[in-house]
Amino acid sequence: MNFEFLQNLKGLSCIYKYCKNAEELALSKPYCSMFASRKSAEALANFIYLSAYKERAHDLSFSDILTDNVVKKYINDRYVLDAFHSIRKKGNSAVHGDDEKTIDQAMELLEDLHYVVGETAKNAKLISSYTHFCPDIEEHPEAEFYDFDAKKLAEDIFSECIAKYRAEKLFHE
């Protein structure tokens, strides 16, 4: 599985379940996988907002967060921002059922999700590297979409990161 590096990663371990869910849905339910990827990326964007501002993005949409100048400066990588936007746009298309979604489209979003999660973990100094995305995944026909509150998940991620940073004296206020 592509997201195993998150499983025991203090700080981002709570997003592992949702990224794994997106991967498990990719072959049997690509539209659900795309939505799961979008929700996971939205939680990650909310986490980044919390990290940048030290407060919750109460009434901001996923798009608003990604276009915020402080968030863009915090991410500081055009490719990561582009991947976030791709996940947001294509995930929205899956949610609204604009057209039939394919396994290839779901895999593309999974690869983008893998990239933004990995780069966010590196930026937060939680890891120094992560494995490359592997498109050879198993089919899980029994997989079902796990819904969750992206802002709440972001707070959980932030709380774990703060605890880790304080414990390791890496957190600078």
RAQUI-V883012 format. One record per residue. RES is the residue in one letter. PHI is phi as a letter, one per 20 degrees, with the letter a starting at -180 (* if undefined). Layout:
res:RES phi:PHI
res:RES phi:PHI
This chain:
res:M phi:*
res:N phi:f
res:F phi:d
res:E phi:g
res:F phi:f
res:L phi:e
res:Q phi:g
res:N phi:d
res:L phi:e
res:K phi:g
res:G phi:o
res:L phi:d
res:S phi:f
res:C phi:f
res:I phi:e
res:Y phi:g
res:K phi:g
res:Y phi:e
res:C phi:f
res:K phi:f
res:N phi:g
res:A phi:f
res:E phi:f
res:E phi:f
res:L phi:e
res:A phi:g
res:L phi:e
res:S phi:e
res:K phi:b
res:P phi:g
res:Y phi:f
res:C phi:f
res:S phi:f
res:M phi:f
res:F phi:f
res:A phi:f
res:S phi:f
res:R phi:f
res:K phi:f
res:S phi:f
res:A phi:f
res:E phi:f
res:A phi:f
res:L phi:f
res:A phi:f
res:N phi:f
res:F phi:f
res:I phi:f
res:Y phi:g
res:L phi:g
res:S phi:f
res:A phi:f
res:Y phi:d
res:K phi:m
res:E phi:b
res:R phi:f
res:A phi:e
res:H phi:g
res:D phi:d
res:L phi:e
res:S phi:e
res:F phi:g
res:S phi:f
res:D phi:g
res:I phi:f
res:L phi:f
res:T phi:e
res:D phi:f
res:N phi:f
res:V phi:f
res:V phi:f
res:K phi:f
res:K phi:f
res:Y phi:f
res:I phi:f
res:N phi:l
res:D phi:b
res:R phi:g
res:Y phi:f
res:V phi:f
res:L phi:f
res:D phi:f
res:A phi:f
res:F phi:g
res:H phi:f
res:S phi:f
res:I phi:f
res:R phi:f
res:K phi:f
res:K phi:f
res:G phi:f
res:N phi:f
res:S phi:f
res:A phi:f
res:V phi:f
res:H phi:e
res:G phi:m
res:D phi:g
res:D phi:a
res:E phi:f
res:K phi:e
res:T phi:d
res:I phi:f
res:D phi:g
res:Q phi:f
res:A phi:f
res:M phi:f
res:E phi:f
res:L phi:f
res:L phi:f
res:E phi:f
res:D phi:f
res:L phi:f
res:H phi:g
res:Y phi:f
res:V phi:f
res:V phi:f
res:G phi:f
res:E phi:f
res:T phi:f
res:A phi:f
res:K phi:f
res:N phi:f
res:A phi:e
res:K phi:m
res:L phi:e
res:I phi:b
res:S phi:d
res:S phi:a
res:Y phi:b
res:T phi:f
res:H phi:f
res:F phi:f
res:C phi:d
res:P phi:f
res:D phi:e
res:I phi:d
res:E phi:e
res:E phi:e
res:H phi:c
res:P phi:f
res:E phi:e
res:A phi:f
res:E phi:c
res:F phi:f
res:Y phi:e
res:D phi:e
res:F phi:a
res:D phi:e
res:A phi:f
res:K phi:f
res:K phi:f
res:L phi:f
res:A phi:f
res:E phi:f
res:D phi:f
res:I phi:f
res:F phi:f
res:S phi:f
res:E phi:f
res:C phi:f
res:I phi:g
res:A phi:f
res:K phi:f
res:Y phi:f
res:R phi:f
res:A phi:f
res:E phi:d
res:K phi:l
res:L phi:e
res:F phi:e
res:H phi:d
res:E phi:e
